[in-house]
Amino acid sequence: TNVDVAICDGESYFAAGADQFVSGVYTDVLTSVDGCDSTILTNLTVNPIYTTNVDVEICDGESYFAAGANQTVTGIYTDILTTIDGCDSTILTNLTVNPVYTTNVDVAICDGESYFAAGANQTVTGIYTDVLTTIDGCDSTILTNLTVNPVYTTNVDVEICDGESYFAAGANQTVSGIYTDILTSIDGCDSTILTNLTVNPIYTTNVDV
């Protein structure tokens, strides 16, 4: 009698007087009711059990289906399937959840200047968003809080008499004219003072009586 038997790796089958674990043909010689040989030839096939390792990377906020559910946390997840031969086929999913970064940047510029954010040169106070990609392929968001500080211009009218002086534009001035002083505000921007200086004459009149 020929007997075909299939088992899975790790299992055993009793043939040739012992538990067999290896594929092969095993012979058992028995005695029939008539006292003659009754030979059983067992063709044993040991089918393999497969284990597959799968490395998967996702971004925080995404999910991956493993171990019968959508997974969102880094870890090793096990799925046991059945091969065509009826043996275990194990998939070990090594799941890595990479972080998503958000960076806040405070930037101050002066009126008339610009700052590159959100793909363009910005000149107005506001919050601008840039979404970049990390080395792991996840979002890296930069939120730029842009403040545009004012530039001040102050006009000052000053009158002095001939022979006097007024300090403007870094020196004592004695001639009528417009003098410019550029200072720096508390925000680091220009604060311009335009001094309109008028030098009035002094009159000397001789009277003969």
C-alpha positions in Angstrom: 0.0 0.0 0.0 1.3 3.4 -1.0 0.3 6.3 1.3 1.0 10.0 0.5 1.2 12.1 3.6 1.9 15.9 3.8 2.7 17.6 7.1 4.1 21.1 8.0 7.6 21.8 9.2 7.7 21.3 13.0 5.1 18.5 12.9 5.8 14.7 12.8 4.2 11.6 11.4 4.6 8.0 12.7 6.1 5.8 10.1 8.8 3.0 10.0 8.4 2.6 13.7 9.2 6.2 14.7 8.0 9.8 14.5 9.3 11.2 11.2 10.1 14.9 10.6 11.9 14.7 7.2 10.5 14.2 3.7 11.1 10.7 2.4 9.7 7.2 1.8 9.3 5.1 4.9 8.5 1.4 4.9 6.4 -0.5 7.4 6.2 -4.3 7.0 3.3 -5.8 8.8 1.7 -9.3 8.7 -1.6 -9.9 7.0 -4.4 -12.1 8.4 -3.0 -14.8 6.2 0.5 -14.6 7.7 2.0 -12.8 4.7 3.8 -9.5 4.4 1.7 -6.4 4.2 4.0 -3.5 3.3 3.0 0.1 3.7 5.1 2.6 1.8 4.6 6.1 3.3 5.7 9.0 1.0 6.1 11.7 3.5 6.3 15.4 2.4 7.3 18.0 4.9 6.0 21.4 3.6 7.8 24.5 4.8 6.5 27.2 7.1 7.2 30.7 5.8 8.1 33.8 7.8 8.3 37.1 5.9 9.7 40.3 7.5 8.2 43.5 6.1 9.6 47.0 7.0 6.9 49.7 6.6 7.2 53.4 7.3 4.3 55.8 7.6 3.8 59.4 8.9 2.2 60.4 12.1 -1.6 60.7 11.4 -1.5 57.9 8.9 -2.3 54.2 9.5 -1.2 50.8 8.1 -3.3 47.6 8.1 -1.5 44.8 10.0 -2.5 42.2 12.6 -6.1 42.5 11.5 -6.5 46.3 12.2 -5.3 49.7 11.2 -2.1 50.4 13.2 -0.9 53.9 14.1 1.9 53.1 16.6 5.4 52.0 16.0 5.8 48.2 16.7 6.0 44.7 15.3 2.7 43.2 14.1 2.1 39.5 13.3 -0.2 38.1 10.7 -0.5 34.3 10.4 -1.9 33.2 7.0 -2.2 29.7 5.4 -0.2 28.6 2.4 -1.5 26.5 -0.5 -0.2 23.4 1.4 -2.1 24.3 4.5 0.9 25.4 6.6 1.5 28.7 8.4 2.8 31.7 6.5 3.7 34.3 9.0 4.2 38.0 8.1 6.0 40.1 10.7 5.4 43.8 9.9 8.0 46.1 11.5 6.0 49.4 11.5 7.8 52.7 12.0 5.6 55.8 12.5 7.8 58.9 11.6 7.0 62.2 13.2 5.4 65.2 11.6 7.1 68.5 12.6 5.7 71.9 13.1 8.1 74.8 13.7 7.0 78.3 14.7 9.3 81.2 13.5 8.9 84.8 14.6 10.3 87.3 12.1 10.3 91.1 12.3 11.2 93.3 9.3 10.9 97.0 8.6 8.3 98.6 6.3 9.8 98.6 2.8 11.7 95.3 3.4 10.4 91.8 2.5 10.8 88.3 3.9 10.5 85.0 1.8 7.8 82.8 3.2 4.9 80.7 1.7 6.7 80.7 -1.6 6.9 84.4 -2.1 8.4 87.7 -0.8 6.0 88.9 1.9 5.7 92.6 2.9 2.5 92.4 5.1 2.2 91.3 8.7 0.6 87.9 9.0 1.2 84.1 9.5 2.6 82.3 6.5 2.8 78.5 6.0 5.5 76.5 4.3 5.0 72.7 4.1 8.3 70.9 3.4 9.2 67.2 3.4 11.5 65.5 5.9 14.1 63.0 5.1 11.5 60.3 6.1 9.0 61.7 3.6 6.7 63.3 6.1 5.4 66.9 6.5 7.6 69.5 8.1 5.5 72.6 8.5 7.0 76.0 9.1 4.7 78.7 10.5 6.2 82.1 10.0 4.7 84.8 12.2 5.8 88.0 10.3 5.6 91.4 11.8 6.3 94.5 9.6 7.4 97.3 11.9 6.7 100.9 10.7 9.4 103.4 9.6 8.8 106.8 11.1 9.3 110.2 9.6 9.0 113.3 11.7 9.0 116.9 10.4 10.3 119.6 12.8 10.1 123.3 12.1 12.8 125.3 13.9 13.5 129.1 13.9 16.7 130.6 15.2 18.2 134.1 14.9 21.2 134.9 12.9 24.3 134.2 15.0 22.7 131.3 16.8 23.0 127.6 15.9 20.8 124.5 16.0 22.1 120.9 16.2 20.8 118.8 13.3 22.3 116.3 10.9 25.1 115.6 13.3 26.4 119.2 13.5 25.6 122.7 14.7 23.7 124.3 11.8 23.6 128.1 11.2 22.1 128.2 7.7 18.5 127.9 6.7 17.7 124.5 5.1 16.3 121.0 5.7 18.5 118.7 7.7 18.1 114.9 8.0 18.7 112.7 11.1 18.2 109.0 10.7 17.8 107.2 14.1 16.8 103.7 15.0 13.5 102.9 16.6 13.0 100.4 19.4 12.0 97.8 16.7 15.3 98.4 14.8 13.8 100.4 12.0 14.6 103.9 10.7 13.2 106.9 12.5 13.8 109.9 10.3 13.7 113.4 11.6 13.5 116.2 9.0 14.4 119.5 10.5 13.2 122.5 8.6 15.6 125.2 9.9 14.9 128.9 9.4 17.6 131.4 10.4 15.9 134.8 10.9 18.0 137.9 10.3 19.0 140.4 13.0 18.4 144.0 11.9 20.6 146.9 12.8 19.2 150.3 12.1 21.1 153.6 12.4 19.1 156.7 13.2 20.6 160.2 13.0 18.7 162.7 15.1 
